[in-house]
Amino acid sequence: MTQEELADLAGFSRSYYTEIETGKRNISLLNIRRLAEALDIPIKDLFDFPSE
């Protein structure tokens, strides 16, 4: 999936999505939910980091 496709599914502009990825913009909880829904995953999976 391209950045543009994911941004479109989440209802973001491609530039907004790119700024999220590069850390230039903080993402709101509402947009975190939209991103998880676009990826068809639970929100918690976005924050499930493997332990070292």
mmCIF entry with sequence, helices, sheets and N, C-alpha, C, O atoms, coordinates in Angstrom:
data_MODEL
# 
_entry.id   MODEL 
# 
_entity.id                         1 
_entity.type                       polymer 
_entity.pdbx_number_of_molecules   1 
# 
_entity_poly.entity_id                      1 
_entity_poly.type                           'polypeptide(L)' 
_entity_poly.nstd_linkage                   no 
_entity_poly.nstd_monomer                   no 
_entity_poly.pdbx_seq_one_letter_code       MTQEELADLAGFSRSYYTEIETGKRNISLLNIRRLAEALDIPIKDLFDFPSE 
_entity_poly.pdbx_seq_one_letter_code_can   MTQEELADLAGFSRSYYTEIETGKRNISLLNIRRLAEALDIPIKDLFDFPSE 
_entity_poly.pdbx_strand_id                 A 
# 
loop_
_entity_poly_seq.entity_id 
_entity_poly_seq.num 
_entity_poly_seq.mon_id 
_entity_poly_seq.hetero 
1 1  MET n 
1 2  THR n 
1 3  GLN n 
1 4  GLU n 
1 5  GLU n 
1 6  LEU n 
1 7  ALA n 
1 8  ASP n 
1 9  LEU n 
1 10 ALA n 
1 11 GLY n 
1 12 PHE n 
1 13 SER n 
1 14 ARG n 
1 15 SER n 
1 16 TYR n 
1 17 TYR n 
1 18 THR n 
1 19 GLU n 
1 20 ILE n 
1 21 GLU n 
1 22 THR n 
1 23 GLY n 
1 24 LYS n 
1 25 ARG n 
1 26 ASN n 
1 27 ILE n 
1 28 SER n 
1 29 LEU n 
1 30 LEU n 
1 31 ASN n 
1 32 ILE n 
1 33 ARG n 
1 34 ARG n 
1 35 LEU n 
1 36 ALA n 
1 37 GLU n 
1 38 ALA n 
1 39 LEU n 
1 40 ASP n 
1 41 ILE n 
1 42 PRO n 
1 43 ILE n 
1 44 LYS n 
1 45 ASP n 
1 46 LEU n 
1 47 PHE n 
1 48 ASP n 
1 49 PHE n 
1 50 PRO n 
1 51 SER n 
1 52 GLU n 
# 
_struct_asym.id          A 
_struct_asym.entity_id   1 
# 
loop_
_struct_conf.conf_type_id 
_struct_conf.id 
_struct_conf.pdbx_PDB_helix_id 
_struct_conf.beg_label_comp_id 
_struct_conf.beg_label_asym_id 
_struct_conf.beg_label_seq_id 
_struct_conf.pdbx_beg_PDB_ins_code 
_struct_conf.end_label_comp_id 
_struct_conf.end_label_asym_id 
_struct_conf.end_label_seq_id 
_struct_conf.pdbx_end_PDB_ins_code 
_struct_conf.beg_auth_comp_id 
_struct_conf.beg_auth_asym_id 
_struct_conf.beg_auth_seq_id 
_struct_conf.end_auth_comp_id 
_struct_conf.end_auth_asym_id 
_struct_conf.end_auth_seq_id 
_struct_conf.pdbx_PDB_helix_class 
_struct_conf.details 
_struct_conf.pdbx_PDB_helix_length 
HELX_P HELX_P1 AA1 GLN A 3  ? ALA A 10 ? GLN A 3  ALA A 10 1 ? 8  
HELX_P HELX_P2 AA2 ARG A 14 ? GLU A 21 ? ARG A 14 GLU A 21 1 ? 8  
HELX_P HELX_P3 AA3 LEU A 29 ? LEU A 39 ? LEU A 29 LEU A 39 1 ? 11 
HELX_P HELX_P4 AA4 ILE A 43 ? PHE A 47 ? ILE A 43 PHE A 47 5 ? 5  
# 
_struct_conf_type.id          HELX_P 
_struct_conf_type.criteria    ? 
_struct_conf_type.reference   ? 
# 
loop_
_atom_site.group_PDB 
_atom_site.id 
_atom_site.type_symbol 
_atom_site.label_atom_id 
_atom_site.label_alt_id 
_atom_site.label_comp_id 
_atom_site.label_asym_id 
_atom_site.label_entity_id 
_atom_site.label_seq_id 
_atom_site.pdbx_PDB_ins_code 
_atom_site.Cartn_x 
_atom_site.Cartn_y 
_atom_site.Cartn_z 
_atom_site.occupancy 
_atom_site.B_iso_or_equiv 
_atom_site.pdbx_formal_charge 
_atom_site.auth_seq_id 
_atom_site.auth_comp_id 
_atom_site.auth_asym_id 
_atom_site.auth_atom_id 
_atom_site.pdbx_PDB_model_num 
ATOM 1   N N  . MET A 1 1  ? 0.850  -1.164 0.000  1.00 0.00 ? 1  MET A N  1 
ATOM 2   C CA . MET A 1 1  ? 0.000  0.000  0.000  1.00 0.00 ? 1  MET A CA 1 
ATOM 3   C C  . MET A 1 1  ? 0.904  1.238  0.000  1.00 0.00 ? 1  MET A C  1 
ATOM 4   O O  . MET A 1 1  ? 1.885  1.307  0.740  1.00 0.00 ? 1  MET A O  1 
ATOM 5   N N  . THR A 1 2  ? 0.561  2.185  -0.824 1.00 0.00 ? 2  THR A N  1 
ATOM 6   C CA . THR A 1 2  ? 1.353  3.412  -0.881 1.00 0.00 ? 2  THR A CA 1 
ATOM 7   C C  . THR A 1 2  ? 0.908  4.388  0.202  1.00 0.00 ? 2  THR A C  1 
ATOM 8   O O  . THR A 1 2  ? -0.163 4.237  0.790  1.00 0.00 ? 2  THR A O  1 
ATOM 9   N N  . GLN A 1 3  ? 1.745  5.387  0.455  1.00 0.00 ? 3  GLN A N  1 
ATOM 10  C CA . GLN A 1 3  ? 1.373  6.446  1.393  1.00 0.00 ? 3  GLN A CA 1 
ATOM 11  C C  . GLN A 1 3  ? 0.077  7.116  0.951  1.00 0.00 ? 3  GLN A C  1 
ATOM 12  O O  . GLN A 1 3  ? -0.801 7.396  1.767  1.00 0.00 ? 3  GLN A O  1 
ATOM 13  N N  . GLU A 1 4  ? -0.028 7.365  -0.329 1.00 0.00 ? 4  GLU A N  1 
ATOM 14  C CA . GLU A 1 4  ? -1.215 8.031  -0.859 1.00 0.00 ? 4  GLU A CA 1 
ATOM 15  C C  . GLU A 1 4  ? -2.470 7.188  -0.649 1.00 0.00 ? 4  GLU A C  1 
ATOM 16  O O  . GLU A 1 4  ? -3.521 7.721  -0.292 1.00 0.00 ? 4  GLU A O  1 
ATOM 17  N N  . GLU A 1 5  ? -2.369 5.884  -0.865 1.00 0.00 ? 5  GLU A N  1 
ATOM 18  C CA . GLU A 1 5  ? -3.519 4.994  -0.659 1.00 0.00 ? 5  GLU A CA 1 
ATOM 19  C C  . GLU A 1 5  ? -3.931 4.961  0.811  1.00 0.00 ? 5  GLU A C  1 
ATOM 20  O O  . GLU A 1 5  ? -5.117 5.041  1.131  1.00 0.00 ? 5  GLU A O  1 
ATOM 21  N N  . LEU A 1 6  ? -2.946 4.844  1.704  1.00 0.00 ? 6  LEU A N  1 
ATOM 22  C CA . LEU A 1 6  ? -3.263 4.809  3.128  1.00 0.00 ? 6  LEU A CA 1 
ATOM 23  C C  . LEU A 1 6  ? -3.839 6.144  3.596  1.00 0.00 ? 6  LEU A C  1 
ATOM 24  O O  . LEU A 1 6  ? -4.812 6.175  4.349  1.00 0.00 ? 6  LEU A O  1 
ATOM 25  N N  . ALA A 1 7  ? -3.248 7.225  3.157  1.00 0.00 ? 7  ALA A N  1 
ATOM 26  C CA . ALA A 1 7  ? -3.760 8.544  3.515  1.00 0.00 ? 7  ALA A CA 1 
ATOM 27  C C  . ALA A 1 7  ? -5.203 8.701  3.051  1.00 0.00 ? 7  ALA A C  1 
ATOM 28  O O  . ALA A 1 7  ? -6.042 9.227  3.783  1.00 0.00 ? 7  ALA A O  1 
ATOM 29  N N  . ASP A 1 8  ? -5.486 8.250  1.849  1.00 0.00 ? 8  ASP A N  1 
ATOM 30  C CA . ASP A 1 8  ? -6.843 8.340  1.312  1.00 0.00 ? 8  ASP A CA 1 
ATOM 31  C C  . ASP A 1 8  ? -7.817 7.501  2.133  1.00 0.00 ? 8  ASP A C  1 
ATOM 32  O O  . ASP A 1 8  ? -8.916 7.959  2.445  1.00 0.00 ? 8  ASP A O  1 
ATOM 33  N N  . LEU A 1 9  ? -7.426 6.278  2.486  1.00 0.00 ? 9  LEU A N  1 
ATOM 34  C CA . LEU A 1 9  ? -8.289 5.406  3.295  1.00 0.00 ? 9  LEU A CA 1 
ATOM 35  C C  . LEU A 1 9  ? -8.576 6.019  4.664  1.00 0.00 ? 9  LEU A C  1 
ATOM 36  O O  . LEU A 1 9  ? -9.674 5.867  5.199  1.00 0.00 ? 9  LEU A O  1 
ATOM 37  N N  . ALA A 1 10 ? -7.588 6.710  5.227  1.00 0.00 ? 10 ALA A N  1 
ATOM 38  C CA . ALA A 1 10 ? -7.743 7.316  6.547  1.00 0.00 ? 10 ALA A CA 1 
ATOM 39  C C  . ALA A 1 10 ? -8.402 8.689  6.476  1.00 0.00 ? 10 ALA A C  1 
ATOM 40  O O  . ALA A 1 10 ? -8.771 9.259  7.503  1.00 0.00 ? 10 ALA A O  1 
ATOM 41  N N  . GLY A 1 11 ? -8.548 9.214  5.274  1.00 0.00 ? 11 GLY A N  1 
ATOM 42  C CA . GLY A 1 11 ? -9.148 10.537 5.120  1.00 0.00 ? 11 GLY A CA 1 
ATOM 43  C C  . GLY A 1 11 ? -8.166 11.672 5.334  1.00 0.00 ? 11 GLY A C  1 
ATOM 44  O O  . GLY A 1 11 ? -8.567 12.791 5.651  1.00 0.00 ? 11 GLY A O  1 
ATOM 45  N N  . PHE A 1 12 ? -6.867 11.389 5.161  1.00 0.00 ? 12 PHE A N  1 
ATOM 46  C CA . PHE A 1 12 ? -5.819 12.399 5.312  1.00 0.00 ? 12 PHE A CA 1 
ATOM 47  C C  . PHE A 1 12 ? -5.343 12.832 3.937  1.00 0.00 ? 12 PHE A C  1 
ATOM 48  O O  . PHE A 1 12 ? -5.515 12.109 2.955  1.00 0.00 ? 12 PHE A O  1 
ATOM 49  N N  . SER A 1 13 ? -4.746 14.009 3.870  1.00 0.00 ? 13 SER A N  1 
ATOM 50  C CA . SER A 1 13 ? -4.023 14.377 2.656  1.00 0.00 ? 13 SER A CA 1 
ATOM 51  C C  . SER A 1 13 ? -2.684 13.642 2.699  1.00 0.00 ? 13 SER A C  1 
ATOM 52  O O  . SER A 1 13 ? -2.212 13.266 3.773  1.00 0.00 ? 13 SER A O  1 
ATOM 53  N N  . ARG A 1 14 ? -2.087 13.445 1.559  1.00 0.00 ? 14 ARG A N  1 
ATOM 54  C CA . ARG A 1 14 ? -0.792 12.753 1.524  1.00 0.00 ? 14 ARG A CA 1 
ATOM 55  C C  . ARG A 1 14 ? 0.255  13.562 2.270  1.00 0.00 ? 14 ARG A C  1 
ATOM 56  O O  . ARG A 1 14 ? 1.099  12.990 2.960  1.00 0.00 ? 14 ARG A O  1 
ATOM 57  N N  . SER A 1 15 ? 0.214  14.879 2.144  1.00 0.00 ? 15 SER A N  1 
ATOM 58  C CA . SER A 1 15 ? 1.203  15.716 2.823  1.00 0.00 ? 15 SER A CA 1 
ATOM 59  C C  . SER A 1 15 ? 1.051  15.630 4.345  1.00 0.00 ? 15 SER A C  1 
ATOM 60  O O  . SER A 1 15 ? 2.050  15.608 5.064  1.00 0.00 ? 15 SER A O  1 
ATOM 61  N N  . TYR A 1 16 ? -0.193 15.581 4.841  1.00 0.00 ? 16 TYR A N  1 
ATOM 62  C CA . TYR A 1 16 ? -0.420 15.435 6.280  1.00 0.00 ? 16 TYR A CA 1 
ATOM 63  C C  . TYR A 1 16 ? 0.143  14.099 6.756  1.00 0.00 ? 16 TYR A C  1 
ATOM 64  O O  . TYR A 1 16 ? 0.824  14.039 7.780  1.00 0.00 ? 16 TYR A O  1 
ATOM 65  N N  . TYR A 1 17 ? -0.140 13.034 6.018  1.00 0.00 ? 17 TYR A N  1 
ATOM 66  C CA . TYR A 1 17 ? 0.357  11.714 6.392  1.00 0.00 ? 17 TYR A CA 1 
ATOM 67  C C  . TYR A 1 17 ? 1.888  11.688 6.399  1.00 0.00 ? 17 TYR A C  1 
ATOM 68  O O  . TYR A 1 17 ? 2.491  11.108 7.302  1.00 0.00 ? 17 TYR A O  1 
ATOM 69  N N  . THR A 1 18 ? 2.510  12.302 5.415  1.00 0.00 ? 18 THR A N  1 
ATOM 70  C CA . THR A 1 18 ? 3.969  12.357 5.346  1.00 0.00 ? 18 THR A CA 1 
ATOM 71  C C  . THR A 1 18 ? 4.537  13.099 6.550  1.00 0.00 ? 18 THR A C  1 
ATOM 72  O O  . THR A 1 18 ? 5.559  12.694 7.103  1.00 0.00 ? 18 THR A O  1 
ATOM 73  N N  . GLU A 1 19 ? 3.883  14.180 6.959  1.00 0.00 ? 19 GLU A N  1 
ATOM 74  C CA . GLU A 1 19 ? 4.345  14.932 8.125  1.00 0.00 ? 19 GLU A CA 1 
ATOM 75  C C  . GLU A 1 19 ? 4.217  14.111 9.402  1.00 0.00 ? 19 GLU A C  1 
ATOM 76  O O  . GLU A 1 19 ? 5.043  14.246 10.304 1.00 0.00 ? 19 GLU A O  1 
ATOM 77  N N  . ILE A 1 20 ? 3.203  13.270 9.493  1.00 0.00 ? 20 ILE A N  1 
ATOM 78  C CA . ILE A 1 20 ? 3.072  12.368 10.644 1.00 0.00 ? 20 ILE A CA 1 
ATOM 79  C C  . ILE A 1 20 ? 4.242  11.384 10.642 1.00 0.00 ? 20 ILE A C  1 
ATOM 80  O O  . ILE A 1 20 ? 4.901  11.194 11.665 1.00 0.00 ? 20 ILE A O  1 
ATOM 81  N N  . GLU A 1 21 ? 4.496  10.767 9.501  1.00 0.00 ? 21 GLU A N  1 
ATOM 82  C CA . GLU A 1 21 ? 5.569  9.769  9.395  1.00 0.00 ? 21 GLU A CA 1 
ATOM 83  C C  . GLU A 1 21 ? 6.936  10.343 9.715  1.00 0.00 ? 21 GLU A C  1 
ATOM 84  O O  . GLU A 1 21 ? 7.769  9.666  10.318 1.00 0.00 ? 21 GLU A O  1 
ATOM 85  N N  . THR A 1 22 ? 7.173  11.575 9.320  1.00 0.00 ? 22 THR A N  1 
ATOM 86  C CA . THR A 1 22 ? 8.495  12.174 9.517  1.00 0.00 ? 22 THR A CA 1 
ATOM 87  C C  . THR A 1 22 ? 8.624  12.895 10.850 1.00 0.00 ? 22 THR A C  1 
ATOM 88  O O  . THR A 1 22 ? 9.678  13.456 11.151 1.00 0.00 ? 22 THR A O  1 
ATOM 89  N N  . GLY A 1 23 ? 7.563  12.887 11.652 1.00 0.00 ? 23 GLY A N  1 
ATOM 90  C CA . GLY A 1 23 ? 7.617  13.508 12.967 1.00 0.00 ? 23 GLY A CA 1 
ATOM 91  C C  . GLY A 1 23 ? 7.469  15.017 12.956 1.00 0.00 ? 23 GLY A C  1 
ATOM 92  O O  . GLY A 1 23 ? 7.728  15.668 13.969 1.00 0.00 ? 23 GLY A O  1 
ATOM 93  N N  . LYS A 1 24 ? 7.061  15.585 11.839 1.00 0.00 ? 24 LYS A N  1 
ATOM 94  C CA . LYS A 1 24 ? 6.863  17.032 11.756 1.00 0.00 ? 24 LYS A CA 1 
ATOM 95  C C  . LYS A 1 24 ? 5.510  17.461 12.304 1.00 0.00 ? 24 LYS A C  1 
ATOM 96  O O  . LYS A 1 24 ? 5.271  18.645 12.541 1.00 0.00 ? 24 LYS A O  1 
ATOM 97  N N  . ARG A 1 25 ? 4.636  16.498 12.501 1.00 0.00 ? 25 ARG A N  1 
ATOM 98  C CA . ARG A 1 25 ? 3.291  16.794 13.000 1.00 0.00 ? 25 ARG A CA 1 
ATOM 99  C C  . ARG A 1 25 ? 2.910  15.741 14.026 1.00 0.00 ? 25 ARG A C  1 
ATOM 100 O O  . ARG A 1 25 ? 3.182  14.554 13.846 1.00 0.00 ? 25 ARG A O  1 
ATOM 101 N N  . ASN A 1 26 ? 2.281  16.185 15.098 1.00 0.00 ? 26 ASN A N  1 
ATOM 102 C CA . ASN A 1 26 ? 1.741  15.262 16.097 1.00 0.00 ? 26 ASN A CA 1 
ATOM 103 C C  . ASN A 1 26 ? 0.352  14.837 15.656 1.00 0.00 ? 26 ASN A C  1 
ATOM 104 O O  . ASN A 1 26 ? -0.419 15.644 15.136 1.00 0.00 ? 26 ASN A O  1 
ATOM 105 N N  . ILE A 1 27 ? 0.041  13.583 15.863 1.00 0.00 ? 27 ILE A N  1 
ATOM 106 C CA . ILE A 1 27 ? -1.250 13.050 15.429 1.00 0.00 ? 27 ILE A CA 1 
ATOM 107 C C  . ILE A 1 27 ? -2.211 13.028 16.622 1.00 0.00 ? 27 ILE A C  1 
ATOM 108 O O  . ILE A 1 27 ? -1.821 12.657 17.729 1.00 0.00 ? 27 ILE A O  1 
ATOM 109 N N  . SER A 1 28 ? -3.444 13.418 16.398 1.00 0.00 ? 28 SER A N  1 
ATOM 110 C CA . SER A 1 28 ? -4.449 13.412 17.461 1.00 0.00 ? 28 SER A CA 1 
ATOM 111 C C  . SER A 1 28 ? -4.979 11.997 17.673 1.00 0.00 ? 28 SER A C  1 
ATOM 112 O O  . SER A 1 28 ? -4.800 11.122 16.825 1.00 0.00 ? 28 SER A O  1 
ATOM 113 N N  . LEU A 1 29 ? -5.629 11.786 18.807 1.00 0.00 ? 29 LEU A N  1 
ATOM 114 C CA . LEU A 1 29 ? -6.221 10.470 19.082 1.00 0.00 ? 29 LEU A CA 1 
ATOM 115 C C  . LEU A 1 29 ? -7.278 10.112 18.044 1.00 0.00 ? 29 LEU A C  1 
ATOM 116 O O  . LEU A 1 29 ? -7.392 8.953  17.647 1.00 0.00 ? 29 LEU A O  1 
ATOM 117 N N  . LEU A 1 30 ? -8.044 11.093 17.608 1.00 0.00 ? 30 LEU A N  1 
ATOM 118 C CA . LEU A 1 30 ? -9.056 10.846 16.583 1.00 0.00 ? 30 LEU A CA 1 
ATOM 119 C C  . LEU A 1 30 ? -8.396 10.329 15.304 1.00 0.00 ? 30 LEU A C  1 
ATOM 120 O O  . LEU A 1 30 ? -8.890 9.387  14.684 1.00 0.00 ? 30 LEU A O  1 
ATOM 121 N N  . ASN A 1 31 ? -7.298 10.938 14.920 1.00 0.00 ? 31 ASN A N  1 
ATOM 122 C CA . ASN A 1 31 ? -6.623 10.508 13.697 1.00 0.00 ? 31 ASN A CA 1 
ATOM 123 C C  . ASN A 1 31 ? -5.882 9.189  13.876 1.00 0.00 ? 31 ASN A C  1 
ATOM 124 O O  . ASN A 1 31 ? -5.696 8.449  12.910 1.00 0.00 ? 31 ASN A O  1 
ATOM 125 N N  . ILE A 1 32 ? -5.458 8.888  15.095 1.00 0.00 ? 32 ILE A N  1 
ATOM 126 C CA . ILE A 1 32 ? -4.884 7.563  15.363 1.00 0.00 ? 32 ILE A CA 1 
ATOM 127 C C  . ILE A 1 32 ? -5.963 6.510  15.132 1.00 0.00 ? 32 ILE A C  1 
ATOM 128 O O  . ILE A 1 32 ? -5.701 5.463  14.541 1.00 0.00 ? 32 ILE A O  1 
ATOM 129 N N  . ARG A 1 33 ? -7.169 6.791  15.598 1.00 0.00 ? 33 ARG A N  1 
ATOM 130 C CA . ARG A 1 33 ? -8.279 5.850  15.374 1.00 0.00 ? 33 ARG A CA 1 
ATOM 131 C C  . ARG A 1 33 ? -8.546 5.697  13.877 1.00 0.00 ? 33 ARG A C  1 
ATOM 132 O O  . ARG A 1 33 ? -8.746 4.580  13.400 1.00 0.00 ? 33 ARG A O  1 
ATOM 133 N N  . ARG A 1 34 ? -8.551 6.794  13.136 1.00 0.00 ? 34 ARG A N  1 
ATOM 134 C CA . ARG A 1 34 ? -8.801 6.732  11.694 1.00 0.00 ? 34 ARG A CA 1 
ATOM 135 C C  . ARG A 1 34 ? -7.721 5.920  10.980 1.00 0.00 ? 34 ARG A C  1 
ATOM 136 O O  . ARG A 1 34 ? -8.016 5.170  10.049 1.00 0.00 ? 34 ARG A O  1 
ATOM 137 N N  . LEU A 1 35 ? -6.483 6.071  11.416 1.00 0.00 ? 35 LEU A N  1 
ATOM 138 C CA . LEU A 1 35 ? -5.382 5.310  10.824 1.00 0.00 ? 35 LEU A CA 1 
ATOM 139 C C  . LEU A 1 35 ? -5.536 3.821  11.112 1.00 0.00 ? 35 LEU A C  1 
ATOM 140 O O  . LEU A 1 35 ? -5.358 2.995  10.218 1.00 0.00 ? 35 LEU A O  1 
ATOM 141 N N  . ALA A 1 36 ? -5.863 3.477  12.349 1.00 0.00 ? 36 ALA A N  1 
ATOM 142 C CA . ALA A 1 36 ? -6.068 2.069  12.705 1.00 0.00 ? 36 ALA A CA 1 
ATOM 143 C C  . ALA A 1 36 ? -7.214 1.472  11.895 1.00 0.00 ? 36 ALA A C  1 
ATOM 144 O O  . ALA A 1 36 ? -7.114 0.343  11.413 1.00 0.00 ? 36 ALA A O  1 
ATOM 145 N N  . GLU A 1 37 ? -8.293 2.220  11.745 1.00 0.00 ? 37 GLU A N  1 
ATOM 146 C CA . GLU A 1 37 ? -9.427 1.723  10.954 1.00 0.00 ? 37 GLU A CA 1 
ATOM 147 C C  . GLU A 1 37 ? -9.027 1.531  9.494  1.00 0.00 ? 37 GLU A C  1 
ATOM 148 O O  . GLU A 1 37 ? -9.440 0.559  8.862  1.00 0.00 ? 37 GLU A O  1 
ATOM 149 N N  . ALA A 1 38 ? -8.235 2.441  8.961  1.00 0.00 ? 38 ALA A N  1 
ATOM 150 C CA . ALA A 1 38 ? -7.779 2.321  7.568  1.00 0.00 ? 38 ALA A CA 1 
ATOM 151 C C  . ALA A 1 38 ? -6.909 1.085  7.388  1.00 0.00 ? 38 ALA A C  1 
ATOM 152 O O  . ALA A 1 38 ? -6.940 0.445  6.336  1.00 0.00 ? 38 ALA A O  1 
ATOM 153 N N  . LEU A 1 39 ? -6.134 0.751  8.416  1.00 0.00 ? 39 LEU A N  1 
ATOM 154 C CA . LEU A 1 39 ? -5.278 -0.435 8.361  1.00 0.00 ? 39 LEU A CA 1 
ATOM 155 C C  . LEU A 1 39 ? -6.023 -1.700 8.775  1.00 0.00 ? 39 LEU A C  1 
ATOM 156 O O  . LEU A 1 39 ? -5.493 -2.805 8.657  1.00 0.00 ? 39 LEU A O  1 
ATOM 157 N N  . ASP A 1 40 ? -7.253 -1.536 9.259  1.00 0.00 ? 40 ASP A N  1 
ATOM 158 C CA . ASP A 1 40 ? -8.089 -2.640 9.729  1.00 0.00 ? 40 ASP A CA 1 
ATOM 159 C C  . ASP A 1 40 ? -7.405 -3.418 10.857 1.00 0.00 ? 40 ASP A C  1 
ATOM 160 O O  . ASP A 1 40 ? -7.358 -4.648 10.859 1.00 0.00 ? 40 ASP A O  1 
ATOM 161 N N  . ILE A 1 41 ? -6.877 -2.650 11.815 1.00 0.00 ? 41 ILE A N  1 
ATOM 162 C CA . ILE A 1 41 ? -6.234 -3.245 12.985 1.00 0.00 ? 41 ILE A CA 1 
ATOM 163 C C  . ILE A 1 41 ? -6.739 -2.532 14.243 1.00 0.00 ? 41 ILE A C  1 
ATOM 164 O O  . ILE A 1 41 ? -7.200 -1.393 14.161 1.00 0.00 ? 41 ILE A O  1 
ATOM 165 N N  . PRO A 1 42 ? -6.657 -3.187 15.402 1.00 0.00 ? 42 PRO A N  1 
ATOM 166 C CA . PRO A 1 42 ? -7.017 -2.507 16.653 1.00 0.00 ? 42 PRO A CA 1 
ATOM 167 C C  . PRO A 1 42 ? -6.012 -1.383 16.951 1.00 0.00 ? 42 PRO A C  1 
ATOM 168 O O  . PRO A 1 42 ? -4.832 -1.496 16.621 1.00 0.00 ? 42 PRO A O  1 
ATOM 169 N N  . ILE A 1 43 ? -6.484 -0.323 17.565 1.00 0.00 ? 43 ILE A N  1 
ATOM 170 C CA . ILE A 1 43 ? -5.605 0.807  17.899 1.00 0.00 ? 43 ILE A CA 1 
ATOM 171 C C  . ILE A 1 43 ? -4.392 0.339  18.706 1.00 0.00 ? 43 ILE A C  1 
ATOM 172 O O  . ILE A 1 43 ? -3.276 0.808  18.483 1.00 0.00 ? 43 ILE A O  1 
ATOM 173 N N  . LYS A 1 44 ? -4.609 -0.572 19.630 1.00 0.00 ? 44 LYS A N  1 
ATOM 174 C CA . LYS A 1 44 ? -3.506 -1.018 20.491 1.00 0.00 ? 44 LYS A CA 1 
ATOM 175 C C  . LYS A 1 44 ? -2.349 -1.593 19.680 1.00 0.00 ? 44 LYS A C  1 
ATOM 176 O O  . LYS A 1 44 ? -1.203 -1.537 20.126 1.00 0.00 ? 44 LYS A O  1 
ATOM 177 N N  . ASP A 1 45 ? -2.623 -2.142 18.506 1.00 0.00 ? 45 ASP A N  1 
ATOM 178 C CA . ASP A 1 45 ? -1.558 -2.703 17.685 1.00 0.00 ? 45 ASP A CA 1 
ATOM 179 C C  . ASP A 1 45 ? -0.598 -1.633 17.161 1.00 0.00 ? 45 ASP A C  1 
ATOM 180 O O  . ASP A 1 45 ? 0.544  -1.939 16.818 1.00 0.00 ? 45 ASP A O  1 
ATOM 181 N N  . LEU A 1 46 ? -1.051 -0.399 17.099 1.00 0.00 ? 46 LEU A N  1 
ATOM 182 C CA . LEU A 1 46 ? -0.165 0.677  16.680 1.00 0.00 ? 46 LEU A CA 1 
ATOM 183 C C  . LEU A 1 46 ? 0.874  0.984  17.762 1.00 0.00 ? 46 LEU A C  1 
ATOM 184 O O  . LEU A 1 46 ? 1.901  1.600  17.479 1.00 0.00 ? 46 LEU A O  1 
ATOM 185 N N  . PHE A 1 47 ? 0.609  0.556  18.996 1.00 0.00 ? 47 PHE A N  1 
ATOM 186 C CA . PHE A 1 47 ? 1.473  0.850  20.114 1.00 0.00 ? 47 PHE A CA 1 
ATOM 187 C C  . PHE A 1 47 ? 2.085  -0.395 20.744 1.00 0.00 ? 47 PHE A C  1 
ATOM 188 O O  . PHE A 1 47 ? 2.704  -0.308 21.805 1.00 0.00 ? 47 PHE A O  1 
ATOM 189 N N  . ASP A 1 48 ? 1.923  -1.530 20.118 1.00 0.00 ? 48 ASP A N  1 
ATOM 190 C CA . ASP A 1 48 ? 2.420  -2.795 20.654 1.00 0.00 ? 48 ASP A CA 1 
ATOM 191 C C  . ASP A 1 48 ? 3.845  -3.019 20.157 1.00 0.00 ? 48 ASP A C  1 
ATOM 192 O O  . ASP A 1 48 ? 4.070  -3.608 19.100 1.00 0.00 ? 48 ASP A O  1 
ATOM 193 N N  . PHE A 1 49 ? 4.804  -2.528 20.955 1.00 0.00 ? 49 PHE A N  1 
ATOM 194 C CA . PHE A 1 49 ? 6.205  -2.650 20.581 1.00 0.00 ? 49 PHE A CA 1 
ATOM 195 C C  . PHE A 1 49 ? 6.785  -3.917 21.179 1.00 0.00 ? 49 PHE A C  1 
ATOM 196 O O  . PHE A 1 49 ? 6.506  -4.232 22.336 1.00 0.00 ? 49 PHE A O  1 
ATOM 197 N N  . PRO A 1 50 ? 7.579  -4.646 20.424 1.00 0.00 ? 50 PRO A N  1 
ATOM 198 C CA . PRO A 1 50 ? 8.184  -5.866 20.969 1.00 0.00 ? 50 PRO A CA 1 
ATOM 199 C C  . PRO A 1 50 ? 9.138  -5.526 22.106 1.00 0.00 ? 50 PRO A C  1 
ATOM 200 O O  . PRO A 1 50 ? 9.862  -4.532 22.043 1.00 0.00 ? 50 PRO A O  1 
ATOM 201 N N  . SER A 1 51 ? 9.135  -6.347 23.132 1.00 0.00 ? 51 SER A N  1 
ATOM 202 C CA . SER A 1 51 ? 10.065 -6.130 24.248 1.00 0.00 ? 51 SER A CA 1 
ATOM 203 C C  . SER A 1 51 ? 11.437 -6.659 23.870 1.00 0.00 ? 51 SER A C  1 
ATOM 204 O O  . SER A 1 51 ? 11.573 -7.601 23.090 1.00 0.00 ? 51 SER A O  1 
ATOM 205 N N  . GLU A 1 52 ? 12.418 -6.043 24.429 1.00 0.00 ? 52 GLU A N  1 
ATOM 206 C CA . GLU A 1 52 ? 13.802 -6.454 24.108 1.00 0.00 ? 52 GLU A CA 1 
ATOM 207 C C  . GLU A 1 52 ? 14.333 -7.384 25.150 1.00 0.00 ? 52 GLU A C  1 
ATOM 208 O O  . GLU A 1 52 ? 15.475 -7.834 25.052 1.00 0.00 ? 52 GLU A O  1 
# 
